[in-house]
Amino acid sequence: MTLLLMTTAAVVCTLIWCMNDRAKEMKLGTLCLSYWGAAMMWTVDAIAEYMESGTELFDPPVKDMINDAFLGFAVIVLGLAVWTVRLVLKESRKHSIKMQKA
């Protein structure tokens, strides 16, 4: 479930990044790279788990699916929070430079 959520977030973020004119200004590429990195990490994890447990990977208990979904959403929200903090710091730095020049 985490792999599915993270890959979906990465694809959506990438599509927005490609279609948005202000993407470079908003540092959307950073968010995309972090989501793609997490998706690659969970892909490797899924491959390792498949090699270890075989087809049991495709029939997890409901409790495990719910836990994985919460983890996936938490990572998406954490990525958005880090990206937002980065934008705020960038804007505050830009305003402080303007204040020093004035």
N, CA, C and O atoms as a GROMACS GRO file, in nm:
protein
  408
    1MET      N    1   0.082  -0.119   0.000
    1MET     CA    2   0.000   0.000   0.000
    1MET      C    3   0.087   0.126   0.000
    1MET      O    4   0.054   0.224  -0.067
    2THR      N    5   0.197   0.123   0.075
    2THR     CA    6   0.286   0.239   0.077
    2THR      C    7   0.346   0.264  -0.061
    2THR      O    8   0.358   0.378  -0.105
    3LEU      N    9   0.382   0.156  -0.129
    3LEU     CA   10   0.438   0.170  -0.264
    3LEU      C   11   0.334   0.230  -0.358
    3LEU      O   12   0.367   0.319  -0.437
    4LEU      N   13   0.212   0.185  -0.351
    4LEU     CA   14   0.106   0.237  -0.436
    4LEU      C   15   0.080   0.385  -0.408
    4LEU      O   16   0.070   0.465  -0.501
    5LEU      N   17   0.069   0.422  -0.282
    5LEU     CA   18   0.043   0.561  -0.246
    5LEU      C   19   0.159   0.652  -0.287
    5LEU      O   20   0.137   0.761  -0.341
    6MET      N   21   0.281   0.607  -0.262
    6MET     CA   22   0.396   0.691  -0.293
    6MET      C   23   0.415   0.706  -0.443
    6MET      O   24   0.451   0.814  -0.490
    7THR      N   25   0.392   0.600  -0.518
    7THR     CA   26   0.404   0.610  -0.664
    7THR      C   27   0.296   0.702  -0.720
    7THR      O   28   0.323   0.779  -0.812
    8THR      N   29   0.177   0.694  -0.666
    8THR     CA   30   0.069   0.784  -0.709
    8THR      C   31   0.105   0.929  -0.678
    8THR      O   32   0.086   1.016  -0.762
    9ALA      N   33   0.155   0.954  -0.559
    9ALA     CA   34   0.194   1.090  -0.522
    9ALA      C   35   0.307   1.141  -0.613
    9ALA      O   36   0.306   1.257  -0.653
   10ALA      N   37   0.402   1.054  -0.644
   10ALA     CA   38   0.512   1.094  -0.731
   10ALA      C   39   0.464   1.126  -0.871
   10ALA      O   40   0.508   1.224  -0.932
   11VAL      N   41   0.374   1.044  -0.925
   11VAL     CA   42   0.322   1.068  -1.060
   11VAL      C   43   0.240   1.198  -1.064
   11VAL      O   44   0.257   1.278  -1.155
   12VAL      N   45   0.154   1.218  -0.965
   12VAL     CA   46   0.073   1.340  -0.960
   12VAL      C   47   0.162   1.464  -0.948
   12VAL      O   48   0.142   1.563  -1.017
   13CYS      N   49   0.260   1.456  -0.859
   13CYS     CA   50   0.352   1.568  -0.839
   13CYS      C   51   0.430   1.597  -0.968
   13CYS      O   52   0.450   1.714  -1.003
   14THR      N   53   0.475   1.493  -1.036
   14THR     CA   54   0.549   1.511  -1.160
   14THR      C   55   0.462   1.574  -1.268
   14THR      O   56   0.508   1.661  -1.342
   15LEU      N   57   0.337   1.531  -1.278
   15LEU     CA   58   0.246   1.590  -1.376
   15LEU      C   59   0.222   1.739  -1.348
   15LEU      O   60   0.222   1.821  -1.439
   16ILE      N   61   0.204   1.772  -1.222
   16ILE     CA   62   0.186   1.913  -1.185
   16ILE      C   63   0.313   1.991  -1.217
   16ILE      O   64   0.306   2.103  -1.267
   17TRP      N   65   0.428   1.932  -1.189
   17TRP     CA   66   0.556   1.997  -1.215
   17TRP      C   67   0.575   2.024  -1.364
   17TRP      O   68   0.627   2.129  -1.402
   18CYS      N   69   0.534   1.929  -1.448
   18CYS     CA   70   0.550   1.945  -1.594
   18CYS      C   71   0.452   2.047  -1.652
   18CYS      O   72   0.483   2.113  -1.751
   19MET      N   73   0.334   2.060  -1.592
   19MET     CA   74   0.230   2.146  -1.648
   19MET      C   75   0.225   2.285  -1.586
   19MET      O   76   0.152   2.370  -1.635
   20ASN      N   77   0.301   2.310  -1.481
   20ASN     CA   78   0.293   2.436  -1.409
   20ASN      C   79   0.409   2.526  -1.450
   20ASN      O   80   0.524   2.484  -1.450
   21ASP      N   81   0.376   2.650  -1.485
   21ASP     CA   82   0.480   2.746  -1.526
   21ASP      C   83   0.564   2.794  -1.407
   21ASP      O   84   0.680   2.830  -1.425
   22ARG      N   85   0.507   2.794  -1.289
   22ARG     CA   86   0.578   2.842  -1.170
   22ARG      C   87   0.648   2.729  -1.094
   22ARG      O   88   0.691   2.750  -0.981
   23ALA      N   89   0.659   2.612  -1.153
   23ALA     CA   90   0.714   2.496  -1.083
   23ALA      C   91   0.858   2.519  -1.038
   23ALA      O   92   0.895   2.480  -0.927
   24LYS      N   93   0.938   2.582  -1.123
   24LYS     CA   94   1.078   2.606  -1.086
   24LYS      C   95   1.087   2.705  -0.970
   24LYS      O   96   1.168   2.687  -0.879
   25GLU      N   97   1.004   2.807  -0.973
   25GLU     CA   98   1.003   2.907  -0.866
   25GLU      C   99   0.959   2.846  -0.733
   25GLU      O  100   1.008   2.885  -0.627
   26MET      N  101   0.867   2.751  -0.739
   26MET     CA  102   0.814   2.690  -0.617
   26MET      C  103   0.894   2.567  -0.574
   26MET      O  104   0.858   2.501  -0.476
   27LYS      N  105   1.002   2.536  -0.645
   27LYS     CA  106   1.088   2.421  -0.611
   27LYS      C  107   1.009   2.290  -0.604
   27LYS      O  108   1.029   2.209  -0.515
   28LEU      N  109   0.918   2.272  -0.700
   28LEU     CA  110   0.837   2.151  -0.703
   28LEU      C  111   0.920   2.028  -0.739
   28LEU      O  112   0.882   1.916  -0.704
   29GLY      N  113   1.030   2.049  -0.807
   29GLY     CA  114   1.119   1.939  -0.841
   29GLY      C  115   1.173   1.868  -0.718
   29GLY      O  116   1.194   1.747  -0.720
   30THR      N  117   1.197   1.944  -0.612
   30THR     CA  118   1.245   1.885  -0.487
   30THR      C  119   1.142   1.788  -0.429
   30THR      O  120   1.177   1.679  -0.383
   31LEU      N  121   1.017   1.829  -0.432
   31LEU     CA  122   0.910   1.743  -0.381
   31LEU      C  123   0.897   1.617  -0.468
   31LEU      O  124   0.880   1.507  -0.416
   32CYS      N  125   0.905   1.635  -0.600
   32CYS     CA  126   0.897   1.520  -0.691
   32CYS      C  127   1.010   1.421  -0.665
   32CYS      O  128   0.987   1.300  -0.658
   33LEU      N  129   1.131   1.473  -0.651
   33LEU     CA  130   1.245   1.384  -0.628
   33LEU      C  131   1.234   1.309  -0.496
   33LEU      O  132   1.270   1.192  -0.487
   34SER      N  133   1.183   1.376  -0.393
   34SER     CA  134   1.168   1.306  -0.266
   34SER      C  135   1.062   1.197  -0.275
   34SER      O  136   1.080   1.089  -0.218
   35TYR      N  137   0.952   1.224  -0.345
   35TYR     CA  138   0.850   1.121  -0.362
   35TYR      C  139   0.900   1.006  -0.449
   35TYR      O  140   0.874   0.890  -0.418
   36TRP      N  141   0.971   1.036  -0.556
   36TRP     CA  142   1.025   0.928  -0.640
   36TRP      C  143   1.129   0.846  -0.564
   36TRP      O  144   1.137   0.725  -0.580
   37GLY      N  145   1.209   0.913  -0.480
   37GLY     CA  146   1.307   0.840  -0.399
   37GLY      C  147   1.239   0.744  -0.302
   37GLY      O  148   1.284   0.631  -0.285
   38ALA      N  149   1.132   0.790  -0.239
   38ALA     CA  150   1.057   0.703  -0.147
   38ALA      C  151   0.991   0.588  -0.223
   38ALA      O  152   0.986   0.476  -0.173
   39ALA      N  153   0.939   0.616  -0.343
   39ALA     CA  154   0.877   0.510  -0.424
   39ALA      C  155   0.981   0.406  -0.464
   39ALA      O  156   0.952   0.286  -0.464
   40MET      N  157   1.102   0.451  -0.498
   40MET     CA  158   1.207   0.354  -0.532
   40MET      C  159   1.247   0.272  -0.411
   40MET      O  160   1.273   0.152  -0.423
   41MET      N  161   1.253   0.335  -0.294
   41MET     CA  162   1.287   0.263  -0.172
   41MET      C  163   1.185   0.153  -0.144
   41MET      O  164   1.223   0.040  -0.112
   42TRP      N  165   1.055   0.184  -0.157
   42TRP     CA  166   0.953   0.083  -0.131
   42TRP      C  167   0.944  -0.020  -0.242
   42TRP      O  168   0.896  -0.131  -0.219
   43THR      N  169   0.990   0.014  -0.362
   43THR     CA  170   0.998  -0.087  -0.468
   43THR      C  171   1.104  -0.191  -0.433
   43THR      O  172   1.080  -0.311  -0.447
   44VAL      N  173   1.219  -0.145  -0.388
   44VAL     CA  174   1.324  -0.238  -0.347
   44VAL      C  175   1.277  -0.322  -0.229
   44VAL      O  176   1.304  -0.442  -0.224
   45ASP      N  177   1.206  -0.260  -0.135
   45ASP     CA  178   1.153  -0.332  -0.021
   45ASP      C  179   1.053  -0.439  -0.066
   45ASP      O  180   1.055  -0.551  -0.014
   46ALA      N  181   0.967  -0.406  -0.161
   46ALA     CA  182   0.869  -0.503  -0.211
   46ALA      C  183   0.937  -0.620  -0.282
   46ALA      O  184   0.895  -0.734  -0.268
   47ILE      N  185   1.041  -0.591  -0.358
   47ILE     CA  186   1.115  -0.698  -0.426
   47ILE      C  187   1.181  -0.790  -0.324
   47ILE      O  188   1.176  -0.912  -0.337
   48ALA      N  189   1.244  -0.731  -0.223
   48ALA     CA  190   1.308  -0.812  -0.119
   48ALA      C  191   1.207  -0.896  -0.043
   48ALA      O  192   1.233  -1.012  -0.012
   49GLU      N  193   1.091  -0.837  -0.013
   49GLU     CA  194   0.987  -0.912   0.058
   49GLU      C  195   0.931  -1.024  -0.030
   49GLU      O  196   0.901  -1.132   0.020
   50TYR      N  197   0.916  -0.998  -0.158
   50TYR     CA  198   0.868  -1.101  -0.250
   50TYR      C  199   0.967  -1.217  -0.257
   50TYR      O  200   0.926  -1.333  -0.260
   51MET      N  201   1.096  -1.186  -0.261
   51MET     CA  202   1.197  -1.291  -0.266
   51MET      C  203   1.196  -1.373  -0.138
   51MET      O  204   1.227  -1.492  -0.139
   52GLU      N  205   1.160  -1.309  -0.026
   52GLU     CA  206   1.160  -1.378   0.102
   52GLU      C  207   1.032  -1.459   0.125
   52GLU      O  208   1.039  -1.574   0.169
   53SER      N  209   0.917  -1.399   0.095
   53SER     CA  210   0.791  -1.466   0.132
   53SER      C  211   0.711  -1.516   0.012
   53SER      O  212   0.612  -1.587   0.031
   54GLY      N  213   0.751  -1.482  -0.107
   54GLY     CA  214   0.680  -1.531  -0.225
   54GLY      C  215   0.547  -1.460  -0.246
   54GLY      O  216   0.536  -1.339  -0.226
   55THR      N  217   0.447  -1.537  -0.285
   55THR     CA  218   0.318  -1.477  -0.322
   55THR      C  219   0.236  -1.432  -0.202
   55THR      O  220   0.131  -1.370  -0.221
   56GLU      N  221   0.280  -1.459  -0.080
   56GLU     CA  222   0.209  -1.410   0.038
   56GLU      C  223   0.206  -1.256   0.040
   56GLU      O  224   0.120  -1.196   0.105
   57LEU      N  225   0.298  -1.195  -0.031
   57LEU     CA  226   0.305  -1.050  -0.040
   57LEU      C  227   0.177  -0.991  -0.100
   57LEU      O  228   0.138  -0.880  -0.064
   58PHE      N  229   0.113  -1.064  -0.189
   58PHE     CA  230  -0.004  -1.014  -0.261
   58PHE      C  231  -0.136  -1.037  -0.187
   58PHE      O  232  -0.241  -0.998  -0.237
   59ASP      N  233  -0.131  -1.100  -0.071
   59ASP     CA  234  -0.252  -1.125   0.006
   59ASP      C  235  -0.228  -1.090   0.153
   59ASP      O  236  -0.233  -1.178   0.240
   60PRO      N  237  -0.202  -0.961   0.183
   60PRO     CA  238  -0.174  -0.924   0.322
   60PRO      C  239  -0.302  -0.916   0.404
   60PRO      O  240  -0.410  -0.897   0.349
   61PRO      N  241  -0.289  -0.931   0.535
   61PRO     CA  242  -0.405  -0.911   0.623
   61PRO      C  243  -0.452  -0.765   0.617
   61PRO      O  244  -0.374  -0.675   0.588
   62VAL      N  245  -0.579  -0.744   0.645
   62VAL     CA  246  -0.637  -0.609   0.640
   62VAL      C  247  -0.566  -0.515   0.736
   62VAL      O  248  -0.544  -0.398   0.704
   63LYS      N  249  -0.531  -0.565   0.854
   63LYS     CA  250  -0.462  -0.482   0.953
   63LYS      C  251  -0.330  -0.429   0.898
   63LYS      O  252  -0.297  -0.312   0.919
   64ASP      N  253  -0.255  -0.513   0.828
   64ASP     CA  254  -0.129  -0.468   0.768
   64ASP      C  255  -0.152  -0.366   0.657
   64ASP      O  256  -0.074  -0.272   0.643
   65MET      N  257  -0.258  -0.384   0.580
   65MET     CA  258  -0.288  -0.288   0.474
   65MET      C  259  -0.324  -0.151   0.532
   65MET      O  260  -0.285  -0.048   0.477
   66ILE      N  261  -0.399  -0.150   0.641
   66ILE     CA  262  -0.436  -0.023   0.705
   66ILE      C  263  -0.312   0.045   0.762
   66ILE      O  264  -0.296   0.166   0.747
   67ASN      N  265  -0.224  -0.032   0.826
   67ASN     CA  266  -0.100   0.025   0.879
   67ASN      C  267  -0.013   0.082   0.767
   67ASN      O  268   0.044   0.190   0.781
   68ASP      N  269  -0.003   0.009   0.657
   68ASP     CA  270   0.074   0.057   0.543
   68ASP      C  271   0.014   0.183   0.482
   68ASP      O  272   0.087   0.273   0.440
   69ALA      N  273  -0.119   0.190   0.478
   69ALA     CA  274  -0.185   0.310   0.425
   69ALA      C  275  -0.156   0.430   0.514
   69ALA      O  276  -0.126   0.539   0.463
   70PHE      N  277  -0.164   0.413   0.646
   70PHE     CA  278  -0.131   0.523   0.737
   70PHE      C  279   0.014   0.567   0.720
   70PHE      O  280   0.043   0.687   0.720
   71LEU      N  281   0.104   0.472   0.705
   71LEU     CA  282   0.244   0.507   0.684
   71LEU      C  283   0.262   0.583   0.553
   71LEU      O  284   0.334   0.683   0.548
   72GLY      N  285   0.197   0.537   0.446
   72GLY     CA  286   0.207   0.606   0.318
   72GLY      C  287   0.156   0.748   0.324
   72GLY      O  288   0.221   0.840   0.273
   73PHE      N  289   0.039   0.768   0.386
   73PHE     CA  290  -0.016   0.903   0.398
   73PHE      C  291   0.073   0.990   0.487
   73PHE      O  292   0.089   1.109   0.461
   74ALA      N  293   0.130   0.932   0.592
   74ALA     CA  294   0.218   1.008   0.680
   74ALA      C  295   0.343   1.056   0.606
   74ALA      O  296   0.388   1.168   0.626
   75VAL      N  297   0.397   0.971   0.521
   75VAL     CA  298   0.516   1.010   0.444
   75VAL      C  299   0.481   1.118   0.342
   75VAL      O  300   0.560   1.210   0.319
   76ILE      N  301   0.364   1.109   0.281
   76ILE     CA  302   0.321   1.212   0.186
   76ILE      C  303   0.306   1.346   0.258
   76ILE      O  304   0.352   1.449   0.208
   77VAL      N  305   0.243   1.345   0.374
   77VAL     CA  306   0.224   1.469   0.451
   77VAL      C  307   0.358   1.523   0.499
   77VAL      O  308   0.381   1.644   0.496
   78LEU      N  309   0.447   1.436   0.543
   78LEU     CA  310   0.580   1.480   0.586
   78LEU      C  311   0.656   1.544   0.471
   78LEU      O  312   0.721   1.646   0.489
   79GLY      N  313   0.648   1.485   0.353
   79GLY     CA  314   0.713   1.543   0.235
   79GLY      C  315   0.658   1.681   0.204
   79GLY      O  316   0.734   1.773   0.173
   80LEU      N  317   0.526   1.696   0.212
   80LEU     CA  318   0.464   1.827   0.189
   80LEU      C  319   0.507   1.927   0.296
   80LEU      O  320   0.529   2.044   0.264
   81ALA      N  321   0.520   1.884   0.420
   81ALA     CA  322   0.562   1.973   0.528
   81ALA      C  323   0.705   2.021   0.507
   81ALA      O  324   0.734   2.139   0.523
   82VAL      N  325   0.795   1.930   0.472
   82VAL     CA  326   0.934   1.968   0.448
   82VAL      C  327   0.944   2.064   0.330
   82VAL      O  328   1.018   2.162   0.334
   83TRP      N  329   0.867   2.036   0.225
   83TRP     CA  330   0.866   2.122   0.108
   83TRP      C  331   0.813   2.261   0.143
   83TRP      O  332   0.866   2.362   0.097
   84THR      N  333   0.708   2.268   0.225
   84THR     CA  334   0.651   2.395   0.266
   84THR      C  335   0.750   2.475   0.350
   84THR      O  336   0.764   2.596   0.330
   85VAL      N  337   0.818   2.410   0.442
   85VAL     CA  338   0.920   2.478   0.523
   85VAL      C  339   1.029   2.534   0.433
   85VAL      O  340   1.077   2.645   0.454
   86ARG      N  341   1.068   2.457   0.333
   86ARG     CA  342   1.171   2.504   0.239
   86ARG      C  343   1.123   2.628   0.164
   86ARG      O  344   1.200   2.722   0.145
   87LEU      N  345   0.997   2.629   0.121
   87LEU     CA  346   0.943   2.746   0.052
   87LEU      C  347   0.939   2.868   0.144
   87LEU      O  348   0.973   2.979   0.102
   88VAL      N  349   0.897   2.848   0.267
   88VAL     CA  350   0.889   2.959   0.363
   88VAL      C  351   1.028   3.016   0.390
   88VAL      O  352   1.045   3.137   0.394
   89LEU      N  353   1.127   2.929   0.408
   89LEU     CA  354   1.264   2.976   0.431
   89LEU      C  355   1.317   3.051   0.310
   89LEU      O  356   1.387   3.152   0.325
   90LYS      N  357   1.285   3.004   0.191
   90LYS     CA  358   1.330   3.070   0.068
   90LYS      C  359   1.269   3.209   0.059
   90LYS      O  360   1.339   3.305   0.026
   91GLU      N  361   1.139   3.221   0.087
   91GLU     CA  362   1.072   3.351   0.081
   91GLU      C  363   1.124   3.446   0.189
   91GLU      O  364   1.143   3.564   0.162
   92SER      N  365   1.148   3.395   0.309
   92SER     CA  366   1.198   3.483   0.415
   92SER      C  367   1.340   3.530   0.383
   92SER      O  368   1.375   3.644   0.414
   93ARG      N  369   1.420   3.445   0.323
   93ARG     CA  370   1.554   3.485   0.282
   93ARG      C  371   1.547   3.592   0.173
   93ARG      O  372   1.624   3.688   0.175
   94LYS      N  373   1.452   3.575   0.079
   94LYS     CA  374   1.436   3.673  -0.028
   94LYS      C  375   1.395   3.808   0.027
   94LYS      O  376   1.445   3.912  -0.017
   95HIS      N  377   1.304   3.808   0.125
   95HIS     CA  378   1.259   3.934   0.184
   95HIS      C  379   1.368   3.999   0.269
   95HIS      O  380   1.378   4.121   0.272
   96SER      N  381   1.448   3.920   0.337
   96SER     CA  382   1.556   3.978   0.417
   96SER      C  383   1.662   4.042   0.329
   96SER      O  384   1.722   4.142   0.367
   97ILE      N  385   1.688   3.985   0.211
   97ILE     CA  386   1.784   4.044   0.118
   97ILE      C  387   1.730   4.176   0.065
   97ILE      O  388   1.805   4.272   0.051
   98LYS      N  389   1.599   4.181   0.036
   98LYS     CA  390   1.538   4.306  -0.011
   98LYS      C  391   1.546   4.413   0.097
   98LYS      O  392   1.572   4.529   0.066
   99MET      N  393   1.526   4.375   0.223
   99MET     CA  394   1.531   4.470   0.333
   99MET      C  395   1.673   4.526   0.352
   99MET      O  396   1.690   4.643   0.386
  100GLN      N  397   1.774   4.441   0.331
  100GLN     CA  398   1.912   4.486   0.347
  100GLN      C  399   1.952   4.583   0.237
  100GLN      O  400   2.029   4.676   0.261
  101LYS      N  401   1.898   4.563   0.116
  101LYS     CA  402   1.931   4.652   0.004
  101LYS      C  403   1.864   4.787   0.019
  101LYS      O  404   1.914   4.887  -0.032
  102ALA      N  405   1.750   4.792   0.088
  102ALA     CA  406   1.675   4.917   0.102
  102ALA      C  407   1.733   5.007   0.207
  102ALA      O  408   1.681   5.116   0.231
   0.00000   0.00000   0.00000
